[in-house]
Amino acid sequence: MAHGRGSGSTEIDEPSERAWTAQRIVNRWWKFYDGKPSVKALTRLQFAEHIAYLLFLKLDYERAQRPGRFAAKPVATAGTWPALVLLGGEDLHTRLTRIMDDLGAPNPSDPRRETASVLFHDAQPWPVDRMSELRELIVDEFDPYRWIQIPYEELGQAFSQLLADCREDLLTKRQTGQILTPPPLFDAIAEALDLTPDDRVVDPAAGIGSSLIAAHRKMARDGRRVDAEAIAAADIDPQMCRFATMNVLLNTGRLFSEVPPVQRADSLKTKYLNARRLDRDMAASVAICNPPFKSGDVVPDVEQRDDFWAQKADLPTNFLQHLAITLPRGARAAVFVPDGVLFGNGAAATVRQALLKNCDVHTLMRLPTGIFHGTNSKSNILFFTKSVPRPDDEPLTRELWVYDARTDNHHTDTGRPLTKGDLDDFLLAYRGGSDGTGRIESDRFRRYSGKELLDRPRADLNLWAHVTADLDEFGSPRDIALAIAAQLDEAGQRFRTVAETLA
C-alpha cells in the first residue's frame, strides 16, 4: 500500500508539504479536535500527546522509506505505520497499546531506542470507544502527507504552539510546579550567555524543553554542526519528558535514534548533573533552569546530598544550590528564582551567602509580572559563573548588577505577551562592552558591590535599580484578585490535608 499524498487528502488544491507553515499545521490539528465533539473526551494535553505519538511513528516510517543511503533504519518495528493505517476499532486499540508498551520499555541492548522509551513511557492509548476518531486522524490527517518534507523549523514551531495552546490544561499541573516560560525569555538568556557549539547546556527541570530549543537555536547560528549531546535535560514528570522530547526532536531536526535529549529523573537526588552522557571530556559548561516554584520545605536524602549548603529548603532554593555546587568551574548559569529566594530567612539566606562566596553572581534580572500564565508569580533570573577560588579567599562575587524589567512593566501571555523587542534593552545593558566590563548604570540597571551584599542582613538580594515601583507592577485588580483566590485555594487544600490527619 502506498502512503503519501493521495486519496486521503482532506483539502482541495492542497499546497506541497514543503510550503506548509507552522500556523497552517497547528490550525489543522485544532480544527480536527474542535470539529469532533466526541474527541473532547480527551483533554487538549492528551490530544497533544497523541499528535506526538503519531508524528514519531509517521516520520520514523518515512525516514526508513527514503532511497538508498538516505534511508534510516526505523526505530519502531518495520511496518508499524502501515499496519496502523489498516486497522480500526478494538484492533487499532490493541495494536497501538502493544506499540506503546514495546517502545516505552527500557531496552539497554538497543541504544537507538532510548529516545523512544522516554517518549512512550507510561503512554496511555486513545479511549477504546473513540477509535473511529483516532482512525480518522491517522487516515485523513497524517497518512496522506509526506511529513518529512515539511521544513523542520515549521513543524517544530507548530508543535511548540500546540503545547502553548494547552496552557489552561497545564494549569492543572501547578501542584507539580509546571509553568510555561515565554520562549523569548529563553532566547534572550541564550543570547546573554553567548552560547556556541562548543558549549554543553543542561537543564535539570526541562518542562516542555523550551530552554534546550533556544540554546540549540543560538548554537546553530554559529554555522558549525551542533553535536547531539550539546543539549541535555531531565524532568521528574513523565508527561513533561514526553512533550520536551518531541518538542526538541522536531525543533532541532534531531534523529530519533540519537541519545535522548531529556531523561526521566529527579535531578536533586544526585551530586551529578542530569546529563549522564556528558562525561569528563564533555562536562556541562552552561546551565539554564526555571525550576518548579513550589512552596514548602523539601528535605533531600542527606546521604546522597551531603554537599548541600542548606539541608532544608524549598524546591527553587534547592535547584539553585544544586547547580551552584555541581557545575564544574568556569561554567555559566542562568537560574530562575522567585522573590522569596532573594530575601527569605533560614535555608534561603544560607544558600545566598554561600552562592555569593563561591560563585561570581554578576547579574540579577527582575522579571515583569504577568508573564507566566495563570499565576501572579514574581520571578527573577540569577546569572552566575562557577569561578576558581581567589588566593586571598575573598568572596568570588565582586559586583552584582541588577536589571529591573518589572517596574511599570506588566505583561500577560495573551493580551500583552512578552516579545523579543521587550528584552533588547536588557541585552544591551547586560553585554556592556565586548567583555561585559563596559556596563553603564541607568534607571533600570544598577551596580552593587559584593562586599556590600554580604554585609547586608542575611545577604538580602531583594535589590532594585533606581526606578520607583508603582501599583501597575502588580497587575490589574483582576490579576490581583485571581492571585489571592489561587493562594486561598492552596491554603484551603493544605488545611484539608492537615484536618484529614486529625483523629
C-alpha positions in Angstrom: 0.0 0.0 0.0 1.4 3.4 -0.9 1.5 6.0 1.8 1.7 9.7 1.0 -0.4 12.4 -0.8 -3.4 10.8 -2.5 -7.0 9.8 -1.8 -6.7 10.6 1.9 -6.3 14.4 1.2 -8.9 16.4 3.0 -8.4 19.7 1.2 -8.7 20.7 -2.5 -5.6 22.2 -4.0 -3.5 21.3 -1.0 -0.1 23.0 -1.3 3.1 21.0 -1.2 4.2 20.0 2.3 7.3 22.0 1.7 5.2 25.1 1.7 3.3 24.3 4.9 3.7 26.9 7.7 3.6 26.3 11.4 0.3 28.2 11.7 -1.3 26.1 9.0 -0.2 22.9 10.7 -1.4 23.7 14.1 -4.7 25.1 12.7 -5.3 21.7 11.1 -4.7 19.9 14.4 -7.1 22.1 16.4 -9.7 22.1 13.6 -9.8 18.3 13.9 -10.0 18.4 17.7 -12.6 21.2 17.8 -14.7 19.7 15.0 -15.2 16.3 16.7 -17.3 16.7 19.8 -16.6 13.1 20.8 -12.8 13.8 20.8 -13.5 16.2 23.7 -13.4 13.1 25.9 -9.6 13.8 25.6 -8.1 16.9 27.2 -6.1 19.2 24.9 -2.9 17.8 26.6 -4.0 14.2 25.8 -4.7 15.2 22.3 -1.2 16.8 22.0 0.3 13.6 23.3 -1.3 11.6 20.5 -0.1 14.1 18.0 3.4 13.4 19.3 3.0 9.6 19.1 1.7 9.8 15.5 4.3 12.2 14.4 7.1 10.0 15.8 5.7 6.9 14.1 5.0 8.6 10.7 8.3 10.3 10.5 10.1 7.2 11.6 8.4 5.3 8.8 9.1 7.9 6.2 12.7 8.2 7.0 13.1 4.5 6.5 11.5 4.8 3.0 14.0 7.2 1.7 16.0 5.9 -1.3 19.4 4.3 -0.9 21.9 5.6 1.6 19.4 8.3 2.7 17.2 5.7 4.3 17.4 5.3 8.1 16.8 2.2 10.0 13.4 2.6 11.7 13.3 2.8 15.5 9.9 1.1 15.6 9.4 -2.4 14.2 9.4 -2.3 10.4 5.9 -1.9 9.0 4.5 -0.3 12.2 2.9 2.7 10.5 1.3 0.8 7.5 -0.2 -1.7 10.0 -1.9 1.1 12.0 -3.4 2.6 8.8 -5.2 -0.6 8.0 -6.7 -1.1 11.5 -9.8 0.2 13.3 -11.8 -0.3 16.4 -10.5 -2.7 19.1 -7.8 -4.0 16.7 -6.4 -0.5 16.4 -6.5 0.0 20.2 -4.8 -3.4 20.8 -2.1 -2.7 18.2 -1.4 0.8 19.4 -1.2 -0.3 23.0 1.3 -3.0 22.0 3.4 -0.4 20.1 3.4 2.0 23.1 4.4 -0.8 25.5 7.2 -2.0 23.2 8.7 1.4 22.5 8.2 2.6 26.1 10.0 -0.3 27.7 13.7 0.3 28.6 15.9 -1.6 26.2 19.6 -1.3 27.3 20.7 -3.6 24.5 19.5 -1.2 21.8 20.7 2.4 22.4 18.8 3.5 19.3 15.5 3.1 21.2 16.4 5.2 24.2 14.7 8.3 22.9 11.5 6.3 22.1 11.5 4.9 25.6 11.3 8.4 27.0 8.5 9.5 24.6 6.3 6.4 25.1 7.0 5.6 28.7 3.7 5.1 30.5 1.8 6.2 27.4 -2.0 5.8 27.5 -3.7 4.9 24.2 -6.8 6.8 22.9 -10.0 5.6 24.6 -11.2 2.3 23.0 -14.7 3.7 22.5 -13.2 6.6 20.4 -11.2 4.5 17.9 -13.2 5.7 14.9 -12.0 9.3 15.5 -8.4 8.1 16.0 -8.6 6.1 12.8 -9.8 9.3 11.0 -6.9 11.3 12.5 -4.5 8.6 11.2 -6.0 8.0 7.8 -7.1 11.5 6.8 -4.8 13.9 8.7 -1.5 12.0 8.8 -1.2 9.2 6.3 -1.8 11.1 3.1 1.0 13.6 3.6 4.8 13.5 3.5 5.6 15.0 6.9 9.3 14.5 6.2 9.1 17.2 3.5 7.9 19.9 5.9 10.7 22.2 6.9 11.6 21.1 10.4 11.6 24.7 11.7 7.9 24.9 10.7 7.0 21.5 12.1 8.8 22.2 15.3 7.2 25.6 15.7 3.8 24.1 15.2 4.3 21.5 17.9 5.6 24.2 20.3 2.5 26.3 19.5 0.3 23.2 20.1 1.7 22.9 23.6 1.4 26.6 24.3 -2.3 26.3 23.3 -2.7 23.8 26.1 -1.9 26.4 28.7 -5.2 26.0 30.5 -4.7 22.3 30.9 -1.2 22.8 32.1 -2.6 24.9 35.0 -3.9 21.6 36.4 -0.3 20.6 36.9 0.6 23.5 39.1 0.8 21.2 42.0 4.0 19.7 40.4 5.3 23.2 39.7 4.9 23.1 35.9 4.8 26.5 34.3 5.1 27.8 30.7 8.1 30.2 30.3 7.8 32.7 27.4 10.2 31.5 24.6 11.6 35.0 24.0 12.9 34.9 27.6 14.9 31.7 26.9 16.1 33.2 23.6 17.4 36.3 25.5 19.1 34.0 28.0 20.9 32.1 25.2 22.0 35.4 23.7 23.2 36.7 27.1 25.2 33.5 27.8 26.7 33.8 24.2 26.3 30.0 23.5 28.4 28.3 20.9 28.6 24.7 19.6 31.5 24.2 22.0 29.1 24.5 24.9 27.3 21.7 26.7 24.0 23.0 28.0 21.9 21.3 30.7 18.5 21.9 32.3 17.6 19.8 35.3 13.9 20.9 35.2 13.1 20.6 31.5 9.4 21.4 31.4 8.4 21.3 27.7 12.0 21.7 26.6 12.0 25.4 25.5 15.3 26.1 27.1 17.1 23.4 25.1 15.4 24.7 21.9 16.6 28.2 22.5 20.1 27.0 23.3 20.3 24.9 20.2 19.0 27.8 18.0 21.7 30.1 19.3 24.4 27.5 18.9 23.3 26.6 15.3 23.7 30.3 14.3 27.5 29.8 14.6 27.3 27.9 11.4 29.1 24.8 12.7 27.4 21.4 13.4 25.7 21.2 16.9 26.5 17.9 18.5 23.6 15.8 19.6 25.0 15.7 23.1 25.4 19.5 23.3 22.0 19.9 25.0 20.5 17.6 27.7 17.9 17.9 30.3 15.8 16.0 32.9 12.4 16.2 34.5 10.7 14.2 37.1 7.3 14.3 35.3 6.9 11.6 32.6 4.4 13.7 30.7 6.7 16.7 30.6 9.6 14.4 29.5 7.3 13.2 26.7 6.5 16.7 25.5 10.0 18.0 25.9 11.5 15.1 24.0 9.2 15.6 20.9 9.5 19.4 21.1 13.3 19.2 21.0 13.3 16.5 18.3 11.1 18.5 16.0 12.7 21.9 16.6 16.3 20.7 16.1 15.8 18.2 13.3 17.4 15.6 15.6 17.4 11.9 14.7 15.1 9.7 16.7 17.8 7.1 17.2 20.3 9.5 18.9 20.8 9.9 22.6 17.6 11.2 24.2 17.7 15.0 24.9 15.6 14.5 28.0 15.8 12.0 30.8 13.2 11.0 33.4 15.0 11.8 36.7 14.8 13.6 39.9 17.8 15.9 39.4 18.1 16.8 43.1 18.8 13.2 44.2 22.4 13.0 42.9 25.6 15.1 43.0 25.8 14.9 39.3 24.0 16.9 36.6 21.2 15.2 34.8 23.2 14.8 31.5 24.5 11.3 32.1 26.0 11.2 28.7 28.2 14.2 29.5 31.4 12.6 30.7 34.6 14.3 31.8 35.5 15.2 28.3 32.1 16.8 27.7 31.4 18.4 31.0 28.4 20.8 31.2 29.6 24.4 30.6 26.2 26.1 30.9 23.0 25.5 32.9 19.6 27.1 32.2 16.9 26.3 34.6 13.4 27.5 35.5 12.7 25.1 38.4 9.3 24.4 40.0 8.2 27.3 42.2 6.7 25.1 44.9 6.5 26.3 48.4 7.2 24.1 51.4 10.5 22.7 52.5 12.0 19.7 50.7 14.3 17.5 52.8 16.8 15.8 50.5 18.4 12.4 51.3 21.3 13.6 53.5 23.5 10.6 52.4 23.0 11.5 48.8 23.2 15.2 49.1 25.7 15.8 52.0 27.2 18.5 49.7 24.2 20.9 50.0 24.8 24.2 51.8 21.3 24.0 53.4 19.6 20.7 54.1 16.0 22.0 54.4 14.9 24.4 51.7 12.1 24.8 49.1 12.4 23.5 45.6 13.7 26.7 43.8 16.4 27.1 46.5 17.4 23.5 46.2 17.8 23.8 42.4 19.8 26.9 42.8 22.3 25.3 45.2 22.3 22.0 43.2 23.6 23.9 40.1 26.0 26.1 42.0 27.5 23.1 43.7 27.6 20.5 40.9 28.6 22.7 37.9 32.3 22.5 37.0 34.5 25.5 37.5 34.1 28.0 34.7 30.5 27.0 33.9 27.9 29.7 33.4 24.3 29.6 34.7 21.0 31.4 34.4 18.6 30.2 37.1 15.0 31.5 37.7 14.2 32.2 41.4 11.0 33.6 43.0 11.3 36.7 45.1 11.3 34.6 48.3 14.7 33.1 47.4 16.1 36.6 47.3 15.1 37.7 50.8 13.9 34.6 52.7 15.3 33.5 56.1 16.7 30.2 57.0 17.9 28.0 54.2 17.4 30.7 51.5 19.7 33.0 53.4 22.3 30.3 53.9 22.3 29.5 50.2 22.5 33.2 49.2 25.6 33.7 51.4 27.3 30.6 50.0 26.4 31.5 46.5 28.0 34.9 46.7 31.1 33.5 48.3 31.6 30.5 45.9 30.3 31.9 42.6 30.6 35.1 40.6 27.0 36.2 40.8 27.2 39.1 38.3 23.6 39.8 37.2 20.1 39.8 38.7 17.2 40.4 36.3 13.8 41.3 38.0 11.3 39.9 35.5 8.0 41.6 34.5 4.8 40.5 36.3 2.1 38.5 34.4 4.4 36.6 32.0 3.6 33.2 33.5 0.1 32.1 32.5 -2.5 31.7 35.3 -0.1 32.8 38.1 0.9 36.1 39.7 4.4 34.6 40.4 7.1 37.2 40.8 10.3 35.8 39.3 13.9 36.8 38.7 16.9 35.3 36.9 20.3 35.0 38.6 23.2 34.8 36.2 26.4 33.5 37.7 29.7 31.8 36.9 31.3 28.9 38.9 34.6 30.6 39.4 38.0 29.5 40.7 38.6 30.4 44.4 40.7 33.5 44.9 44.1 33.2 46.6 43.0 35.6 49.3 39.9 33.5 50.0 37.8 36.6 49.4 34.2 36.1 48.1 34.1 35.5 44.3 31.2 37.9 43.7 32.9 41.3 43.2 29.9 43.2 41.9 26.3 42.3 41.1 24.3 44.3 38.5 20.6 44.5 38.9 18.4 45.0 35.9 14.8 46.0 36.7 12.5 44.8 34.0 9.5 44.7 36.4 8.6 48.2 37.5 5.9 49.7 35.3 6.1 46.7 33.0 3.2 44.3 33.4 2.5 41.7 30.7 0.0 38.9 30.0 0.7 35.9 27.9 -2.4 36.5 25.8 -3.2 40.3 25.8 0.3 41.7 26.0 2.8 38.8 25.6 6.5 39.3 26.2 8.3 39.8 22.9 11.9 39.7 21.8 11.9 43.5 21.4 10.9 43.8 25.1 14.3 42.3 26.0 16.6 44.2 23.7 17.4 46.9 26.3 18.3 44.2 28.9 20.7 42.5 26.4 22.3 45.8 25.5 22.8 46.6 29.2 24.0 43.1 30.0 26.6 43.0 27.4 28.0 46.4 28.1 31.4 46.3 26.5 32.5 43.4 24.4 33.8 41.6 27.5 31.0 42.9 29.8 33.2 45.4 31.6 31.7 48.4 29.9 28.4 48.2 31.7 26.8 51.6 32.4 24.3 52.4 35.2 20.8 53.6 34.2 17.4 54.0 35.6 16.9 50.2 35.2 20.5 49.0 35.7 22.4 49.4 38.9 25.7 48.1 40.4 26.1 46.7 43.9 29.5 45.6 45.3 29.9 42.1 46.5 31.1 43.3 49.9 28.0 45.5 50.3 25.8 42.5 49.6 27.5 40.2 52.1 27.3 43.0 54.7 23.5 43.2 54.3 21.5 41.2 56.9 21.2 37.6 55.7 22.8 38.7 52.4 19.4 40.0 51.3 19.3 40.3 47.5 15.9 42.0 47.2 17.6 44.7 45.2 16.3 47.3 42.7 17.7 49.8 40.3 16.7 53.5 40.5 13.2 53.5 39.2 10.3 53.7 41.7 7.7 51.0 41.7 4.1 51.9 41.4 0.9 49.9 41.6 1.0 48.9 37.9 3.7 46.4 38.6 1.3 44.2 40.5 -1.1 44.0 37.5 -4.8 44.8 37.2 -7.3 44.4 40.0 -8.5 41.3 38.3 -4.9 39.8 38.3 -4.5 40.6 42.0 -7.9 39.1 42.8 -7.2 35.9 40.9 -3.8 35.6 42.6 -5.4 36.0 46.0 -8.1 33.4 45.1 -5.4 31.0 44.0 -3.5 31.4 47.2 -6.6 30.9 49.3 -7.4 27.7 47.3 -3.9 26.4 48.0 -4.2 27.3 51.7 -7.6 25.6 51.9 -6.2 22.4 50.3 -3.3 22.4 52.8 -5.7 22.9 55.7 -7.9 20.0 54.5 -4.8 17.8 54.3 -3.9 18.6 57.9 -7.5 18.1 59.0 -7.7 14.6 57.5 -4.8 13.5 59.7 -6.6 14.5 62.9 -8.4 12.0 65.0 
